[in-house]
Amino acid sequence: MLLENNIDSVQNDLHEMQPRDRVNALLQFMKFVIPTQKAIELENRVRQE
């Protein structure tokens, strides 16, 4: 995997970033680790007998 093969470089790059940039980079990485939720639409149907 790309990240696993370059973990030392990535850690060094993150360490050299400003805190705000570091947080943004970590948030971008999280998109590939944590599944995103999608909005769903519910339809409520009532049966009348």
GUVEX-46461 format. One record per atom (N, C-alpha, C): y, x, z; atom name. Coordinates in Angstrom, 2 decimals, padded with zeros to 5 digits. Each point is the difference from the previous one (the first is absolute). Last residue first. Example, Ala and Ser with C-alpha at 12.3 -4.5 7.8 and 13.67 -1.06 7.14 Angstrom:
<nodes>
-002.25;012.85;007.08;N
001.19;000.82;000.06;CA
001.09;-000.77;000.73;C
-005.72;000.29;-000.07;N
001.19;-000.89;000.00;CA
001.20;000.90;000.00;C
</nodes>
This chain:
<nodes>
000.23;-057.35;004.72;N
-001.18;-000.81;-000.35;CA
000.35;-001.45;-000.07;C
002.43;005.13;-000.51;N
000.19;-001.38;000.50;CA
-001.15;-000.82;-000.50;C
001.13;005.50;000.92;N
-000.76;-001.01;-000.72;CA
000.26;-001.37;000.62;C
003.05;004.63;-000.31;N
-000.58;-000.98;000.89;CA
-000.70;-001.06;-000.82;C
001.83;005.44;-000.49;N
-000.33;-001.28;-000.64;CA
-000.66;-000.90;001.02;C
002.99;004.82;-000.47;N
-000.53;-000.96;000.96;CA
-000.22;-001.32;-000.70;C
000.40;005.49;-001.24;N
000.28;-001.34;-000.50;CA
-000.68;-000.98;000.94;C
001.92;005.43;000.09;N
-000.96;-001.01;000.42;CA
000.42;-001.35;-000.54;C
000.79;005.51;-001.14;N
000.56;-001.33;-000.06;CA
-001.09;-000.99;000.37;C
001.23;005.54;001.06;N
-000.91;-000.99;-000.55;CA
000.67;-001.36;000.05;C
001.29;005.67;000.01;N
000.34;-001.36;000.40;CA
-001.00;-000.95;-000.65;C
-001.39;005.04;001.21;N
000.66;-000.80;-001.02;CA
000.34;-001.37;000.58;C
-000.85;005.27;002.10;N
-000.30;-001.42;000.02;CA
000.78;-000.70;-001.09;C
-001.99;005.28;000.39;N
001.18;-000.87;000.07;CA
-000.45;-001.46;-000.02;C
-002.63;004.63;001.90;N
000.07;-001.05;-001.03;CA
001.24;-000.87;000.19;C
-000.42;005.24;001.34;N
-000.05;-001.32;000.63;CA
000.11;-001.07;-001.09;C
000.02;004.48;-001.40;N
-000.99;000.00;001.07;CA
-000.20;-001.40;000.58;C
003.24;001.33;-003.39;N
-001.30;000.33;-000.56;CA
-001.11;-000.07;001.04;C
004.58;-000.73;001.07;N
-000.32;-001.00;-001.02;CA
-001.38;000.24;-000.59;C
002.07;003.06;003.07;N
-000.72;-001.11;000.62;CA
-000.39;-001.07;-001.00;C
002.75;003.76;-001.19;N
-001.42;000.34;000.09;CA
-000.81;-001.18;000.55;C
004.67;-000.44;-000.09;N
-000.54;-000.03;-001.36;CA
-001.48;000.34;-000.01;C
002.30;000.36;004.05;N
-000.12;-001.41;-000.37;CA
-000.56;-000.14;-001.42;C
001.00;004.31;001.53;N
-001.19;-000.53;000.68;CA
-000.21;-001.47;-000.32;C
003.89;002.05;-001.65;N
-001.18;000.55;-000.67;CA
-001.28;-000.54;000.63;C
004.09;-001.14;002.04;N
-000.14;-000.66;-001.30;CA
-001.24;000.50;-000.74;C
001.12;002.11;004.02;N
-000.46;-001.37;000.26;CA
-000.21;-000.73;-001.32;C
001.89;004.25;-000.27;N
-001.40;000.10;000.44;CA
-000.59;-001.39;000.23;C
004.59;000.44;-000.96;N
-000.81;000.20;-001.20;CA
-001.49;000.07;000.34;C
003.05;-000.29;003.57;N
000.08;-001.23;-000.79;CA
-000.87;000.10;-001.24;C
000.42;003.90;002.79;N
-000.78;-001.09;000.60;CA
000.00;-001.29;-000.82;C
000.54;004.56;-002.62;N
000.82;-000.64;001.02;CA
-000.79;-001.18;000.56;C
-002.86;004.01;-002.12;N
000.88;-001.12;-000.34;CA
000.85;-000.42;001.19;C
-003.56;003.39;-000.01;N
001.30;000.50;-000.45;CA
000.99;-001.11;-000.31;C
-004.56;-000.91;001.29;N
000.66;000.69;001.12;CA
001.41;000.47;-000.39;C
-002.84;-001.91;-003.29;N
000.48;-001.01;000.94;CA
000.78;000.63;001.15;C
-002.08;002.89;-003.06;N
001.11;-000.71;-000.64;CA
000.58;-001.05;000.94;C
-003.87;002.26;001.40;N
001.16;000.90;000.00;CA
001.22;-000.68;-000.61;C
-004.05;-002.35;-000.12;N
000.48;000.11;001.37;CA
001.22;000.92;000.09;C
-002.16;-000.36;-004.15;N
000.66;-001.26;000.33;CA
000.57;000.06;001.41;C
-002.59;003.61;-001.46;N
001.28;-000.03;-000.71;CA
000.79;-001.26;000.36;C
-004.37;000.40;001.69;N
000.88;001.00;000.62;CA
001.37;000.00;-000.65;C
-003.39;-002.82;-001.80;N
000.50;-000.48;001.28;CA
000.94;001.01;000.67;C
-002.56;-000.48;-004.48;N
001.33;000.58;000.19;CA
000.62;-000.35;001.35;C
-004.31;-001.57;-001.59;N
000.01;001.36;-000.52;CA
001.32;000.72;000.25;C
-000.57;-004.61;001.19;N
-000.89;000.83;000.82;CA
000.03;001.46;-000.45;C
002.40;-003.24;-002.52;N
000.63;000.28;001.29;CA
-000.87;000.92;000.86;C
-001.73;-001.41;-004.23;N
001.23;000.78;-000.16;CA
000.62;000.39;001.35;C
-005.27;-000.77;-000.53;N
001.18;-000.85;000.00;CA
001.24;000.89;000.00;C
</nodes>
